[in-house]
């Protein structure tokens, strides 16, 4: 579970902030797992 939620659904700013929080949680988890090269991380994910 990522944790971030959007307490104000259907508001563009709140949606954007929730997406940003989720992205930061995912990147923080990747860094904690030893991924510091963003291009390498994307390649491993197949993106």
mmCIF entry with sequence, helices, sheets and N, C-alpha, C, O atoms, coordinates in Angstrom:
data_MODEL
# 
_entry.id   MODEL 
# 
_entity.id                         1 
_entity.type                       polymer 
_entity.pdbx_number_of_molecules   1 
# 
_entity_poly.entity_id                      1 
_entity_poly.type                           'polypeptide(L)' 
_entity_poly.nstd_linkage                   no 
_entity_poly.nstd_monomer                   no 
_entity_poly.pdbx_seq_one_letter_code       
;(UNK)(UNK)(UNK)(UNK)(UNK)(UNK)(UNK)(UNK)(UNK)(UNK)(UNK)(UNK)(UNK)(UNK)(UNK)(UNK)
(UNK)(UNK)(UNK)(UNK)(UNK)(UNK)(UNK)(UNK)(UNK)(UNK)(UNK)(UNK)(UNK)(UNK)(UNK)(UNK)
(UNK)(UNK)(UNK)(UNK)(UNK)(UNK)(UNK)(UNK)(UNK)(UNK)(UNK)(UNK)(UNK)(UNK)(UNK)
;
_entity_poly.pdbx_seq_one_letter_code_can   XXXXXXXXXXXXXXXXXXXXXXXXXXXXXXXXXXXXXXXXXXXXXXX 
_entity_poly.pdbx_strand_id                 A 
# 
loop_
_entity_poly_seq.entity_id 
_entity_poly_seq.num 
_entity_poly_seq.mon_id 
_entity_poly_seq.hetero 
1 1  UNK n 
1 2  UNK n 
1 3  UNK n 
1 4  UNK n 
1 5  UNK n 
1 6  UNK n 
1 7  UNK n 
1 8  UNK n 
1 9  UNK n 
1 10 UNK n 
1 11 UNK n 
1 12 UNK n 
1 13 UNK n 
1 14 UNK n 
1 15 UNK n 
1 16 UNK n 
1 17 UNK n 
1 18 UNK n 
1 19 UNK n 
1 20 UNK n 
1 21 UNK n 
1 22 UNK n 
1 23 UNK n 
1 24 UNK n 
1 25 UNK n 
1 26 UNK n 
1 27 UNK n 
1 28 UNK n 
1 29 UNK n 
1 30 UNK n 
1 31 UNK n 
1 32 UNK n 
1 33 UNK n 
1 34 UNK n 
1 35 UNK n 
1 36 UNK n 
1 37 UNK n 
1 38 UNK n 
1 39 UNK n 
1 40 UNK n 
1 41 UNK n 
1 42 UNK n 
1 43 UNK n 
1 44 UNK n 
1 45 UNK n 
1 46 UNK n 
1 47 UNK n 
# 
_struct_asym.id          A 
_struct_asym.entity_id   1 
# 
loop_
_struct_conf.conf_type_id 
_struct_conf.id 
_struct_conf.pdbx_PDB_helix_id 
_struct_conf.beg_label_comp_id 
_struct_conf.beg_label_asym_id 
_struct_conf.beg_label_seq_id 
_struct_conf.pdbx_beg_PDB_ins_code 
_struct_conf.end_label_comp_id 
_struct_conf.end_label_asym_id 
_struct_conf.end_label_seq_id 
_struct_conf.pdbx_end_PDB_ins_code 
_struct_conf.beg_auth_comp_id 
_struct_conf.beg_auth_asym_id 
_struct_conf.beg_auth_seq_id 
_struct_conf.end_auth_comp_id 
_struct_conf.end_auth_asym_id 
_struct_conf.end_auth_seq_id 
_struct_conf.pdbx_PDB_helix_class 
_struct_conf.details 
_struct_conf.pdbx_PDB_helix_length 
HELX_P HELX_P1 AA1 UNK A 12 ? UNK A 32 ? UNK A 12 UNK A 32 1 ? 21 
HELX_P HELX_P2 AA2 UNK A 38 ? UNK A 45 ? UNK A 38 UNK A 45 1 ? 8  
# 
_struct_conf_type.id          HELX_P 
_struct_conf_type.criteria    ? 
_struct_conf_type.reference   ? 
# 
loop_
_atom_site.group_PDB 
_atom_site.id 
_atom_site.type_symbol 
_atom_site.label_atom_id 
_atom_site.label_alt_id 
_atom_site.label_comp_id 
_atom_site.label_asym_id 
_atom_site.label_entity_id 
_atom_site.label_seq_id 
_atom_site.pdbx_PDB_ins_code 
_atom_site.Cartn_x 
_atom_site.Cartn_y 
_atom_site.Cartn_z 
_atom_site.occupancy 
_atom_site.B_iso_or_equiv 
_atom_site.pdbx_formal_charge 
_atom_site.auth_seq_id 
_atom_site.auth_comp_id 
_atom_site.auth_asym_id 
_atom_site.auth_atom_id 
_atom_site.pdbx_PDB_model_num 
ATOM 1   N N  . UNK A 1 1  ? 0.856   -1.185 0.000   1.00 0.00 ? 1  UNK A N  1 
ATOM 2   C CA . UNK A 1 1  ? 0.000   0.000  0.000   1.00 0.00 ? 1  UNK A CA 1 
ATOM 3   C C  . UNK A 1 1  ? 0.891   1.234  0.000   1.00 0.00 ? 1  UNK A C  1 
ATOM 4   O O  . UNK A 1 1  ? 1.816   1.345  0.804   1.00 0.00 ? 1  UNK A O  1 
ATOM 5   N N  . UNK A 1 2  ? 0.609   2.140  -0.891  1.00 0.00 ? 2  UNK A N  1 
ATOM 6   C CA . UNK A 1 2  ? 1.430   3.339  -0.997  1.00 0.00 ? 2  UNK A CA 1 
ATOM 7   C C  . UNK A 1 2  ? 1.150   4.338  0.114   1.00 0.00 ? 2  UNK A C  1 
ATOM 8   O O  . UNK A 1 2  ? 2.070   5.012  0.577   1.00 0.00 ? 2  UNK A O  1 
ATOM 9   N N  . UNK A 1 3  ? -0.082  4.446  0.545   1.00 0.00 ? 3  UNK A N  1 
ATOM 10  C CA . UNK A 1 3  ? -0.383  5.355  1.629   1.00 0.00 ? 3  UNK A CA 1 
ATOM 11  C C  . UNK A 1 3  ? -1.063  6.646  1.212   1.00 0.00 ? 3  UNK A C  1 
ATOM 12  O O  . UNK A 1 3  ? -2.031  7.048  1.858   1.00 0.00 ? 3  UNK A O  1 
ATOM 13  N N  . UNK A 1 4  ? -0.597  7.323  0.151   1.00 0.00 ? 4  UNK A N  1 
ATOM 14  C CA . UNK A 1 4  ? -1.225  8.609  -0.165  1.00 0.00 ? 4  UNK A CA 1 
ATOM 15  C C  . UNK A 1 4  ? -2.643  8.402  -0.689  1.00 0.00 ? 4  UNK A C  1 
ATOM 16  O O  . UNK A 1 4  ? -2.908  7.489  -1.471  1.00 0.00 ? 4  UNK A O  1 
ATOM 17  N N  . UNK A 1 5  ? -3.516  9.241  -0.258  1.00 0.00 ? 5  UNK A N  1 
ATOM 18  C CA . UNK A 1 5  ? -4.891  9.218  -0.754  1.00 0.00 ? 5  UNK A CA 1 
ATOM 19  C C  . UNK A 1 5  ? -5.303  10.627 -1.124  1.00 0.00 ? 5  UNK A C  1 
ATOM 20  O O  . UNK A 1 5  ? -4.662  11.598 -0.721  1.00 0.00 ? 5  UNK A O  1 
ATOM 21  N N  . UNK A 1 6  ? -6.358  10.736 -1.879  1.00 0.00 ? 6  UNK A N  1 
ATOM 22  C CA . UNK A 1 6  ? -6.876  12.031 -2.282  1.00 0.00 ? 6  UNK A CA 1 
ATOM 23  C C  . UNK A 1 6  ? -8.143  12.304 -1.477  1.00 0.00 ? 6  UNK A C  1 
ATOM 24  O O  . UNK A 1 6  ? -9.195  11.742 -1.783  1.00 0.00 ? 6  UNK A O  1 
ATOM 25  N N  . UNK A 1 7  ? -8.064  13.164 -0.443  1.00 0.00 ? 7  UNK A N  1 
ATOM 26  C CA . UNK A 1 7  ? -9.239  13.432 0.381   1.00 0.00 ? 7  UNK A CA 1 
ATOM 27  C C  . UNK A 1 7  ? -10.273 14.307 -0.333  1.00 0.00 ? 7  UNK A C  1 
ATOM 28  O O  . UNK A 1 7  ? -11.407 14.428 0.130   1.00 0.00 ? 7  UNK A O  1 
ATOM 29  N N  . UNK A 1 8  ? -9.888  14.913 -1.452  1.00 0.00 ? 8  UNK A N  1 
ATOM 30  C CA . UNK A 1 8  ? -10.796 15.785 -2.187  1.00 0.00 ? 8  UNK A CA 1 
ATOM 31  C C  . UNK A 1 8  ? -10.871 15.321 -3.646  1.00 0.00 ? 8  UNK A C  1 
ATOM 32  O O  . UNK A 1 8  ? -10.272 15.944 -4.524  1.00 0.00 ? 8  UNK A O  1 
ATOM 33  N N  . UNK A 1 9  ? -11.605 14.229 -3.910  1.00 0.00 ? 9  UNK A N  1 
ATOM 34  C CA . UNK A 1 9  ? -11.638 13.705 -5.274  1.00 0.00 ? 9  UNK A CA 1 
ATOM 35  C C  . UNK A 1 9  ? -12.262 14.687 -6.251  1.00 0.00 ? 9  UNK A C  1 
ATOM 36  O O  . UNK A 1 9  ? -13.102 15.512 -5.889  1.00 0.00 ? 9  UNK A O  1 
ATOM 37  N N  . UNK A 1 10 ? -11.833 14.575 -7.480  1.00 0.00 ? 10 UNK A N  1 
ATOM 38  C CA . UNK A 1 10 ? -12.349 15.369 -8.596  1.00 0.00 ? 10 UNK A CA 1 
ATOM 39  C C  . UNK A 1 10 ? -11.936 16.832 -8.539  1.00 0.00 ? 10 UNK A C  1 
ATOM 40  O O  . UNK A 1 10 ? -12.601 17.691 -9.118  1.00 0.00 ? 10 UNK A O  1 
ATOM 41  N N  . UNK A 1 11 ? -10.860 17.113 -7.856  1.00 0.00 ? 11 UNK A N  1 
ATOM 42  C CA . UNK A 1 11 ? -10.280 18.449 -7.884  1.00 0.00 ? 11 UNK A CA 1 
ATOM 43  C C  . UNK A 1 11 ? -8.892  18.303 -8.492  1.00 0.00 ? 11 UNK A C  1 
ATOM 44  O O  . UNK A 1 11 ? -8.071  17.531 -7.997  1.00 0.00 ? 11 UNK A O  1 
ATOM 45  N N  . UNK A 1 12 ? -8.632  19.034 -9.551  1.00 0.00 ? 12 UNK A N  1 
ATOM 46  C CA . UNK A 1 12 ? -7.393  18.864 -10.313 1.00 0.00 ? 12 UNK A CA 1 
ATOM 47  C C  . UNK A 1 12 ? -6.152  18.999 -9.434  1.00 0.00 ? 12 UNK A C  1 
ATOM 48  O O  . UNK A 1 12 ? -5.238  18.182 -9.547  1.00 0.00 ? 12 UNK A O  1 
ATOM 49  N N  . UNK A 1 13 ? -6.094  19.985 -8.579  1.00 0.00 ? 13 UNK A N  1 
ATOM 50  C CA . UNK A 1 13 ? -4.912  20.179 -7.736  1.00 0.00 ? 13 UNK A CA 1 
ATOM 51  C C  . UNK A 1 13 ? -4.734  19.003 -6.783  1.00 0.00 ? 13 UNK A C  1 
ATOM 52  O O  . UNK A 1 13 ? -3.622  18.499 -6.627  1.00 0.00 ? 13 UNK A O  1 
ATOM 53  N N  . UNK A 1 14 ? -5.801  18.565 -6.153  1.00 0.00 ? 14 UNK A N  1 
ATOM 54  C CA . UNK A 1 14 ? -5.707  17.444 -5.219  1.00 0.00 ? 14 UNK A CA 1 
ATOM 55  C C  . UNK A 1 14 ? -5.306  16.169 -5.954  1.00 0.00 ? 14 UNK A C  1 
ATOM 56  O O  . UNK A 1 14 ? -4.517  15.379 -5.435  1.00 0.00 ? 14 UNK A O  1 
ATOM 57  N N  . UNK A 1 15 ? -5.844  15.959 -7.163  1.00 0.00 ? 15 UNK A N  1 
ATOM 58  C CA . UNK A 1 15 ? -5.472  14.780 -7.945  1.00 0.00 ? 15 UNK A CA 1 
ATOM 59  C C  . UNK A 1 15 ? -3.989  14.820 -8.307  1.00 0.00 ? 15 UNK A C  1 
ATOM 60  O O  . UNK A 1 15 ? -3.297  13.806 -8.214  1.00 0.00 ? 15 UNK A O  1 
ATOM 61  N N  . UNK A 1 16 ? -3.508  15.979 -8.715  1.00 0.00 ? 16 UNK A N  1 
ATOM 62  C CA . UNK A 1 16 ? -2.102  16.132 -9.087  1.00 0.00 ? 16 UNK A CA 1 
ATOM 63  C C  . UNK A 1 16 ? -1.194  15.892 -7.894  1.00 0.00 ? 16 UNK A C  1 
ATOM 64  O O  . UNK A 1 16 ? -0.170  15.220 -8.012  1.00 0.00 ? 16 UNK A O  1 
ATOM 65  N N  . UNK A 1 17 ? -1.565  16.435 -6.754  1.00 0.00 ? 17 UNK A N  1 
ATOM 66  C CA . UNK A 1 17 ? -0.758  16.252 -5.549  1.00 0.00 ? 17 UNK A CA 1 
ATOM 67  C C  . UNK A 1 17 ? -0.729  14.781 -5.131  1.00 0.00 ? 17 UNK A C  1 
ATOM 68  O O  . UNK A 1 17 ? 0.312   14.287 -4.698  1.00 0.00 ? 17 UNK A O  1 
ATOM 69  N N  . UNK A 1 18 ? -1.841  14.082 -5.253  1.00 0.00 ? 18 UNK A N  1 
ATOM 70  C CA . UNK A 1 18 ? -1.882  12.663 -4.910  1.00 0.00 ? 18 UNK A CA 1 
ATOM 71  C C  . UNK A 1 18 ? -0.999  11.847 -5.839  1.00 0.00 ? 18 UNK A C  1 
ATOM 72  O O  . UNK A 1 18 ? -0.296  10.937 -5.398  1.00 0.00 ? 18 UNK A O  1 
ATOM 73  N N  . UNK A 1 19 ? -1.036  12.173 -7.130  1.00 0.00 ? 19 UNK A N  1 
ATOM 74  C CA . UNK A 1 19 ? -0.177  11.471 -8.098  1.00 0.00 ? 19 UNK A CA 1 
ATOM 75  C C  . UNK A 1 19 ? 1.295   11.726 -7.794  1.00 0.00 ? 19 UNK A C  1 
ATOM 76  O O  . UNK A 1 19 ? 2.118   10.814 -7.872  1.00 0.00 ? 19 UNK A O  1 
ATOM 77  N N  . UNK A 1 20 ? 1.624   12.962 -7.449  1.00 0.00 ? 20 UNK A N  1 
ATOM 78  C CA . UNK A 1 20 ? 3.014   13.297 -7.128  1.00 0.00 ? 20 UNK A CA 1 
ATOM 79  C C  . UNK A 1 20 ? 3.471   12.552 -5.879  1.00 0.00 ? 20 UNK A C  1 
ATOM 80  O O  . UNK A 1 20 ? 4.593   12.046 -5.835  1.00 0.00 ? 20 UNK A O  1 
ATOM 81  N N  . UNK A 1 21 ? 2.611   12.481 -4.864  1.00 0.00 ? 21 UNK A N  1 
ATOM 82  C CA . UNK A 1 21 ? 2.966   11.749 -3.647  1.00 0.00 ? 21 UNK A CA 1 
ATOM 83  C C  . UNK A 1 21 ? 3.199   10.268 -3.949  1.00 0.00 ? 21 UNK A C  1 
ATOM 84  O O  . UNK A 1 21 ? 4.133   9.660  -3.427  1.00 0.00 ? 21 UNK A O  1 
ATOM 85  N N  . UNK A 1 22 ? 2.346   9.697  -4.794  1.00 0.00 ? 22 UNK A N  1 
ATOM 86  C CA . UNK A 1 22 ? 2.502   8.283  -5.155  1.00 0.00 ? 22 UNK A CA 1 
ATOM 87  C C  . UNK A 1 22 ? 3.810   8.060  -5.898  1.00 0.00 ? 22 UNK A C  1 
ATOM 88  O O  . UNK A 1 22 ? 4.520   7.091  -5.627  1.00 0.00 ? 22 UNK A O  1 
ATOM 89  N N  . UNK A 1 23 ? 4.136   8.951  -6.835  1.00 0.00 ? 23 UNK A N  1 
ATOM 90  C CA . UNK A 1 23 ? 5.385   8.828  -7.592  1.00 0.00 ? 23 UNK A CA 1 
ATOM 91  C C  . UNK A 1 23 ? 6.587   8.918  -6.655  1.00 0.00 ? 23 UNK A C  1 
ATOM 92  O O  . UNK A 1 23 ? 7.542   8.154  -6.795  1.00 0.00 ? 23 UNK A O  1 
ATOM 93  N N  . UNK A 1 24 ? 6.543   9.838  -5.712  1.00 0.00 ? 24 UNK A N  1 
ATOM 94  C CA . UNK A 1 24 ? 7.654   9.982  -4.766  1.00 0.00 ? 24 UNK A CA 1 
ATOM 95  C C  . UNK A 1 24 ? 7.772   8.749  -3.871  1.00 0.00 ? 24 UNK A C  1 
ATOM 96  O O  . UNK A 1 24 ? 8.885   8.330  -3.555  1.00 0.00 ? 24 UNK A O  1 
ATOM 97  N N  . UNK A 1 25 ? 6.656   8.164  -3.459  1.00 0.00 ? 25 UNK A N  1 
ATOM 98  C CA . UNK A 1 25 ? 6.698   6.940  -2.650  1.00 0.00 ? 25 UNK A CA 1 
ATOM 99  C C  . UNK A 1 25 ? 7.345   5.814  -3.439  1.00 0.00 ? 25 UNK A C  1 
ATOM 100 O O  . UNK A 1 25 ? 8.167   5.072  -2.901  1.00 0.00 ? 25 UNK A O  1 
ATOM 101 N N  . UNK A 1 26 ? 6.980   5.680  -4.714  1.00 0.00 ? 26 UNK A N  1 
ATOM 102 C CA . UNK A 1 26 ? 7.556   4.628  -5.548  1.00 0.00 ? 26 UNK A CA 1 
ATOM 103 C C  . UNK A 1 26 ? 9.051   4.849  -5.766  1.00 0.00 ? 26 UNK A C  1 
ATOM 104 O O  . UNK A 1 26 ? 9.838   3.906  -5.683  1.00 0.00 ? 26 UNK A O  1 
ATOM 105 N N  . UNK A 1 27 ? 9.442   6.092  -6.043  1.00 0.00 ? 27 UNK A N  1 
ATOM 106 C CA . UNK A 1 27 ? 10.860  6.387  -6.255  1.00 0.00 ? 27 UNK A CA 1 
ATOM 107 C C  . UNK A 1 27 ? 11.659  6.217  -4.970  1.00 0.00 ? 27 UNK A C  1 
ATOM 108 O O  . UNK A 1 27 ? 12.801  5.760  -5.006  1.00 0.00 ? 27 UNK A O  1 
ATOM 109 N N  . UNK A 1 28 ? 11.075  6.579  -3.846  1.00 0.00 ? 28 UNK A N  1 
ATOM 110 C CA . UNK A 1 28 ? 11.745  6.399  -2.562  1.00 0.00 ? 28 UNK A CA 1 
ATOM 111 C C  . UNK A 1 28 ? 11.962  4.907  -2.291  1.00 0.00 ? 28 UNK A C  1 
ATOM 112 O O  . UNK A 1 28 ? 13.024  4.506  -1.815  1.00 0.00 ? 28 UNK A O  1 
ATOM 113 N N  . UNK A 1 29 ? 10.958  4.096  -2.595  1.00 0.00 ? 29 UNK A N  1 
ATOM 114 C CA . UNK A 1 29 ? 11.097  2.651  -2.428  1.00 0.00 ? 29 UNK A CA 1 
ATOM 115 C C  . UNK A 1 29 ? 12.166  2.076  -3.342  1.00 0.00 ? 29 UNK A C  1 
ATOM 116 O O  . UNK A 1 29 ? 12.929  1.198  -2.939  1.00 0.00 ? 29 UNK A O  1 
ATOM 117 N N  . UNK A 1 30 ? 12.221  2.573  -4.580  1.00 0.00 ? 30 UNK A N  1 
ATOM 118 C CA . UNK A 1 30 ? 13.244  2.109  -5.519  1.00 0.00 ? 30 UNK A CA 1 
ATOM 119 C C  . UNK A 1 30 ? 14.638  2.489  -5.014  1.00 0.00 ? 30 UNK A C  1 
ATOM 120 O O  . UNK A 1 30 ? 15.568  1.686  -5.085  1.00 0.00 ? 30 UNK A O  1 
ATOM 121 N N  . UNK A 1 31 ? 14.776  3.706  -4.509  1.00 0.00 ? 31 UNK A N  1 
ATOM 122 C CA . UNK A 1 31 ? 16.079  4.145  -3.988  1.00 0.00 ? 31 UNK A CA 1 
ATOM 123 C C  . UNK A 1 31 ? 16.472  3.309  -2.766  1.00 0.00 ? 31 UNK A C  1 
ATOM 124 O O  . UNK A 1 31 ? 17.640  2.955  -2.600  1.00 0.00 ? 31 UNK A O  1 
ATOM 125 N N  . UNK A 1 32 ? 15.500  2.999  -1.922  1.00 0.00 ? 32 UNK A N  1 
ATOM 126 C CA . UNK A 1 32 ? 15.786  2.177  -0.745  1.00 0.00 ? 32 UNK A CA 1 
ATOM 127 C C  . UNK A 1 32 ? 16.238  0.773  -1.147  1.00 0.00 ? 32 UNK A C  1 
ATOM 128 O O  . UNK A 1 32 ? 16.987  0.116  -0.424  1.00 0.00 ? 32 UNK A O  1 
ATOM 129 N N  . UNK A 1 33 ? 15.764  0.322  -2.325  1.00 0.00 ? 33 UNK A N  1 
ATOM 130 C CA . UNK A 1 33 ? 16.149  -0.994 -2.824  1.00 0.00 ? 33 UNK A CA 1 
ATOM 131 C C  . UNK A 1 33 ? 17.458  -0.957 -3.605  1.00 0.00 ? 33 UNK A C  1 
ATOM 132 O O  . UNK A 1 33 ? 17.916  -1.982 -4.109  1.00 0.00 ? 33 UNK A O  1 
ATOM 133 N N  . UNK A 1 34 ? 18.063  0.239  -3.705  1.00 0.00 ? 34 UNK A N  1 
ATOM 134 C CA . UNK A 1 34 ? 19.362  0.349  -4.353  1.00 0.00 ? 34 UNK A CA 1 
ATOM 135 C C  . UNK A 1 34 ? 19.341  0.855  -5.789  1.00 0.00 ? 34 UNK A C  1 
ATOM 136 O O  . UNK A 1 34 ? 20.378  0.862  -6.453  1.00 0.00 ? 34 UNK A O  1 
ATOM 137 N N  . UNK A 1 35 ? 18.192  1.274  -6.273  1.00 0.00 ? 35 UNK A N  1 
ATOM 138 C CA . UNK A 1 35 ? 18.106  1.817  -7.630  1.00 0.00 ? 35 UNK A CA 1 
ATOM 139 C C  . UNK A 1 35 ? 18.332  3.330  -7.594  1.00 0.00 ? 35 UNK A C  1 
ATOM 140 O O  . UNK A 1 35 ? 17.515  4.090  -7.074  1.00 0.00 ? 35 UNK A O  1 
ATOM 141 N N  . UNK A 1 36 ? 19.465  3.739  -8.163  1.00 0.00 ? 36 UNK A N  1 
ATOM 142 C CA . UNK A 1 36 ? 19.767  5.173  -8.203  1.00 0.00 ? 36 UNK A CA 1 
ATOM 143 C C  . UNK A 1 36 ? 19.869  5.682  -9.628  1.00 0.00 ? 36 UNK A C  1 
ATOM 144 O O  . UNK A 1 36 ? 19.926  6.890  -9.858  1.00 0.00 ? 36 UNK A O  1 
ATOM 145 N N  . UNK A 1 37 ? 19.892  4.768  -10.580 1.00 0.00 ? 37 UNK A N  1 
ATOM 146 C CA . UNK A 1 37 ? 19.975  5.124  -11.992 1.00 0.00 ? 37 UNK A CA 1 
ATOM 147 C C  . UNK A 1 37 ? 18.570  5.031  -12.581 1.00 0.00 ? 37 UNK A C  1 
ATOM 148 O O  . UNK A 1 37 ? 18.058  3.933  -12.797 1.00 0.00 ? 37 UNK A O  1 
ATOM 149 N N  . UNK A 1 38 ? 17.949  6.174  -12.839 1.00 0.00 ? 38 UNK A N  1 
ATOM 150 C CA . UNK A 1 38 ? 16.565  6.219  -13.289 1.00 0.00 ? 38 UNK A CA 1 
ATOM 151 C C  . UNK A 1 38 ? 16.381  5.482  -14.613 1.00 0.00 ? 38 UNK A C  1 
ATOM 152 O O  . UNK A 1 38 ? 15.392  4.772  -14.791 1.00 0.00 ? 38 UNK A O  1 
ATOM 153 N N  . UNK A 1 39 ? 17.322  5.641  -15.539 1.00 0.00 ? 39 UNK A N  1 
ATOM 154 C CA . UNK A 1 39 ? 17.222  4.955  -16.832 1.00 0.00 ? 39 UNK A CA 1 
ATOM 155 C C  . UNK A 1 39 ? 17.266  3.442  -16.641 1.00 0.00 ? 39 UNK A C  1 
ATOM 156 O O  . UNK A 1 39 ? 16.526  2.712  -17.300 1.00 0.00 ? 39 UNK A O  1 
ATOM 157 N N  . UNK A 1 40 ? 18.123  2.973  -15.752 1.00 0.00 ? 40 UNK A N  1 
ATOM 158 C CA . UNK A 1 40 ? 18.216  1.544  -15.466 1.00 0.00 ? 40 UNK A CA 1 
ATOM 159 C C  . UNK A 1 40 ? 16.917  1.042  -14.831 1.00 0.00 ? 40 UNK A C  1 
ATOM 160 O O  . UNK A 1 40 ? 16.438  -0.041 -15.169 1.00 0.00 ? 40 UNK A O  1 
ATOM 161 N N  . UNK A 1 41 ? 16.361  1.811  -13.934 1.00 0.00 ? 41 UNK A N  1 
ATOM 162 C CA . UNK A 1 41 ? 15.104  1.439  -13.296 1.00 0.00 ? 41 UNK A CA 1 
ATOM 163 C C  . UNK A 1 41 ? 13.995  1.314  -14.345 1.00 0.00 ? 41 UNK A C  1 
ATOM 164 O O  . UNK A 1 41 ? 13.251  0.334  -14.348 1.00 0.00 ? 41 UNK A O  1 
ATOM 165 N N  . UNK A 1 42 ? 13.887  2.292  -15.221 1.00 0.00 ? 42 UNK A N  1 
ATOM 166 C CA . UNK A 1 42 ? 12.870  2.245  -16.269 1.00 0.00 ? 42 UNK A CA 1 
ATOM 167 C C  . UNK A 1 42 ? 13.074  1.040  -17.172 1.00 0.00 ? 42 UNK A C  1 
ATOM 168 O O  . UNK A 1 42 ? 12.106  0.396  -17.576 1.00 0.00 ? 42 UNK A O  1 
ATOM 169 N N  . UNK A 1 43 ? 14.326  0.729  -17.491 1.00 0.00 ? 43 UNK A N  1 
ATOM 170 C CA . UNK A 1 43 ? 14.613  -0.424 -18.346 1.00 0.00 ? 43 UNK A CA 1 
ATOM 171 C C  . UNK A 1 43 ? 14.189  -1.724 -17.675 1.00 0.00 ? 43 UNK A C  1 
ATOM 172 O O  . UNK A 1 43 ? 13.654  -2.612 -18.339 1.00 0.00 ? 43 UNK A O  1 
ATOM 173 N N  . UNK A 1 44 ? 14.419  -1.851 -16.366 1.00 0.00 ? 44 UNK A N  1 
ATOM 174 C CA . UNK A 1 44 ? 14.020  -3.054 -15.645 1.00 0.00 ? 44 UNK A CA 1 
ATOM 175 C C  . UNK A 1 44 ? 12.511  -3.189 -15.572 1.00 0.00 ? 44 UNK A C  1 
ATOM 176 O O  . UNK A 1 44 ? 11.980  -4.298 -15.504 1.00 0.00 ? 44 UNK A O  1 
ATOM 177 N N  . UNK A 1 45 ? 11.825  -2.060 -15.585 1.00 0.00 ? 45 UNK A N  1 
ATOM 178 C CA . UNK A 1 45 ? 10.372  -2.074 -15.558 1.00 0.00 ? 45 UNK A CA 1 
ATOM 179 C C  . UNK A 1 45 ? 9.764   -2.272 -16.944 1.00 0.00 ? 45 UNK A C  1 
ATOM 180 O O  . UNK A 1 45 ? 8.559   -2.477 -17.090 1.00 0.00 ? 45 UNK A O  1 
ATOM 181 N N  . UNK A 1 46 ? 10.633  -2.206 -17.959 1.00 0.00 ? 46 UNK A N  1 
ATOM 182 C CA . UNK A 1 46 ? 10.154  -2.367 -19.327 1.00 0.00 ? 46 UNK A CA 1 
ATOM 183 C C  . UNK A 1 46 ? 9.489   -1.130 -19.891 1.00 0.00 ? 46 UNK A C  1 
ATOM 184 O O  . UNK A 1 46 ? 8.646   -1.208 -20.784 1.00 0.00 ? 46 UNK A O  1 
ATOM 185 N N  . UNK A 1 47 ? 9.878   0.003  -19.362 1.00 0.00 ? 47 UNK A N  1 
ATOM 186 C CA . UNK A 1 47 ? 9.288   1.287  -19.811 1.00 0.00 ? 47 UNK A CA 1 
ATOM 187 C C  . UNK A 1 47 ? 10.239  1.994  -20.742 1.00 0.00 ? 47 UNK A C  1 
ATOM 188 O O  . UNK A 1 47 ? 9.932   3.083  -21.227 1.00 0.00 ? 47 UNK A O  1 
# 
